[in-house]
């Protein structure tokens, strides 16, 4: 696959802004956003309105779907943006003949595991309590979403699987770690789940340009953190992802 035209939803957000800086010299970018994005072709529409967003997808090779309600919003907001809106993005991509959709999933699809040991000890910084022989979480393990946000991201991954199977859309899901505007760990938990802006935009680019043979897959995306519980070997083996940053540099 040699994509040229890339549509980014939520380009004005933290990751979208970093991604634009990284990709705009190599791809013809356009945005689907609620507010204008200066210097790029921008379609302003509500993701919950399929008819309104459809023109943004015409002639696009790859969609990077970043737009979402994050944190702990009311269910109505999660439903409108993360459930209905994500369905509409996949459906608009299918109707337009888009080749690939890169879906910004989240570590929140599994982070309720942090209620239990050894994952709780890892995110609380109790490293001496972590015994040998514990299991890293891989993309093939069962999900355990934290909150409605995490559950909505599980829905998006299931939708990606459906569109890959039913419609032949290449759908790549990225379970992104904690990204900050300050671009550094800001809490004890971050030393397990942090992802630098440089590492996430590199992973998105790898997903955008992945071979046609990658029809559907799920990858964890964090920096190379010593105390991470999320496996990066799959991302390395399939896409060649090698994180360049590590939370330990900020101790």
N, C-alpha and C positions, 0 to 999 in steps of 0.2 A: 504494500500500500504506500502510495506517495501522495498524501493529502496536501492540499494547498489552501483550501478555504475552511476556516474553523470558526464555528459559532460558539461563543462562551456565554452561558447564562450567569447572571450575578457577577459581571465583570467589575463592578464598582466595589465589591467586597474585598476583604484582605487578601485572600488567595487569588481572586480574579485580577486584582491590581498587580500583584507580583507576577502572575502568569503572563499578563500582557507585556510587561517589561521584558520577559524572557523570550517570548515567541514572536513579537510583532515584526522583528527584522526578517523572519523566515517564513511567515505565513500571512495570508490575507485574513485578518481577523475582523469579526463583526460581533456585536454585543446584543443580547436580549436582556433588557434591564428595566427596572421600574423608573429610574431617573436617567437623564442623559449622561453619556460617557464621551467627553470631549476628545476629538481627534480620531475617532473610529466610527464606522457605520453602526448606528445604534437603533434598534427597534425597541420602542417602549410599549410594554403590554403586561398585563397580569397573567401569570402562568395558568391561572384557573380558567382562563378564557381561551379555549383551543383555537377558535376562529381568529382571534386577535393575534395570537403568536405565530400562526402558520406561515405568514410571509417571510419571517426571519430565517426559515429553514431552506428556502428555495436556493438551489445551486450549491449547497454546503456539502463538504466531504465528511467532516467530523464535527460532532457536537460535544462540548465539555460542559456538563451540567453541574454547576456549582451552587446555584441559587437554592436557598432553603431557609426555613425558620429553625434557628438553633436554640440551644439552652433549654429552658423549661417553659415554653409558651403555652397558652390555652389550647385545648384540643382543637377548637375551631380553626385556629391559625395553622396548626400542624396538618389538619385535614386539607385545608385549602391549598397550601403551598407544597407540602412534602408528599402528600398522597395524590390529590387531584392534579396538582401542578406537575408532579413528576410523571404521572400517567400521560398528561398532555404533551410533555416534552418528548417522551418515547413515541407517542402516536404521531405527532407532527414530524418527527424524524423519519418514521416509517413512510408516511404519505409522501414526503419529499424525496425519498430514495437515498437518504443519508447512509453512508457505508458503515460508520462506527459511532457509538455513543460512549463517552467516558463519563461514568457516574461517580460523583463525589459522595461515597458512602462515609462511614465513620467508625472509629473504634468503639463508639457507643453501642454498636450492634452486639458487642460481647462484654462491655465493661462492667456489667453487673457481677461478673466473676470476681471482681475486687471485693466482694462481700466475704469471700472465702480465702483461706490460706492455700498456697503461699502468695497469691496475688495481692492480698490485702497487705501483707508485710512489705512487699515490693513497693507498692504505691505510697505506703506510710513511711518508707525509709528505714524499716527495721530489718536491714539486710542480714544481720547476724542470726535472725530467726528463720531465714530461708534455708531449708535443708537440701542436701544434694538429691538429685534424681527427680526434681519437679519437672513438669511438662510445659513446654512453650505452647501457646495457642497457635494453631495453624488455620489456614483458610478452609480446611475440610472439616473442622470441628463444628459442633452445634452452636448456634447463636445463643446469646443470653443478653438481650437488650436492656439498657438502662434507660428507663423513662419512655415517654411517648415519642420523644425525638429519636431515640435508639430504635424503637419499634418501627417508626416510619422509614428509617434507613434500611431495616430488614425488608420492608415492603418494596423499596426501590430495588434492592438486589433481586428479589423474587420476580419483579417486573422485568428486570434486565434478562434474567434467565428465560422468561416467557418470550420476550421479543426476539431473543437469539434463536430459540427453538422454533417458534411459530412463523417468524418472518425473516430469518436469516440476517438480522442486524447484528453486527459485531458489538458486543456490550462488555465493557471492562469496568469493574467496580473497584474503587480504591477506598479502603478503610483507613481514613486519614487520622493521624494522631493530633495532638494539641499544637495548634499553630498560633503564635502570638504576634501582635503588631510590634512588640519590642524585640522579636526574633531571638528569644532566649528563654530558658526555663524560668518560671516565675513561682513555682511551688515545689514541695517535695515530690508530689505525684508526677510532676513534669519530668523528673529524672528517669521515669519509666516510659512515659507516653509522648514526650515532646517530639515535634517534627519542625525542622527549620524551614524557612521559606524557600531556601535554595534547594533543599531535598524534595519538597512537595512539587515544586514546579518542574524539577528534573523528572520526577516520576510521571507527572501528567504528560510531559513531552514524550516520554518513552511509550506511554499508552496510546497517545495520538498516532505515533509512527510505528506501532507494533505490526508485525507481519500479518497478512490476511489470515493465516492459520489460527490466530488467536480469536476465536469466535465468541467465547464467554470465559471470564475468569474473575477471581476475587483476589485482591492483594492487600496485605497490610502495608502501611506507609508510615514509618517513623524515621527519625534519625538513628544513628548507630549508637543506641543508648545501652550502657552496660547492664542496667537493671530492667530492661524491657522484658515483657512476657509475650510479646507479639512477634511471631516468626517472620523474618524477612527473606528466608532462603528461597521461598517460592518466587518472590519478586525478582530475586537475583537470577534464579535459574531460567525463568521464562522471559523476562524483559531486560535483564542485565543491570538491574538497579543496584547501585553501590552508594549508600549514603555517604555524604562528604562531611557531615557534622556529627557531633556527639554532645549530649547534655553534660557529660563529665568535664568538658572544657570550661564550664561555668561554675564549678565548685569553688 
